[in-house]
Amino acid sequence: MSDTRPGEPDLSSYRDVQLSPDFSELRRRFRRFVFPMTGLFLVWYFVYVLLADYAHGFMSTKVFGNITVALLFGLGQFVSTFAITLLYVRWADQKFDPDAKHLRDQIEGETK
């Protein structure tokens, strides 16, 4: 006897879940958010590293007082990390987690 609701697939094994359209869509949406954000951050990070290594004059330019471009870029790394984390948490809460919970409920056989 199955615990699934009428019209929903019987997801009895990990392979069944992996092959289900709901899981494929969830994975696709996750990748469409995470991969570009990761790529963007890595480009930003490598630009910072390359500038620090090859553009000493630019990076040592004082912006005000003893604050240099390099220091601002370095602090920008922390700011961008927190910003990406905040964006991911908001996105996951609104767009990802509800569907993931629905899929988990299907797998575990829970009903509302």
C-alpha angles and dihedrals in degrees: 000000000000126000094207124114119252112282095019122112122253102247099190101150139036089249091055090052093047091052095045118111092230092057092045090052091047092050091047092052091047092052093046089059103034102043097053092044091049091048092048092050093047092051090049090048095048091047087055093049094045092048090049090052102039107022102055093152094053095043093049092052109124113233096185130339109334093334110117134192088252092057091049091049090048092051088046088062090061093044092050091048091054092043092052090047091051092048091049094049092049092046093047093047093051107030110018113030098057092056092042089053091050091052091047090051089052091051095046092043096237119155130203 
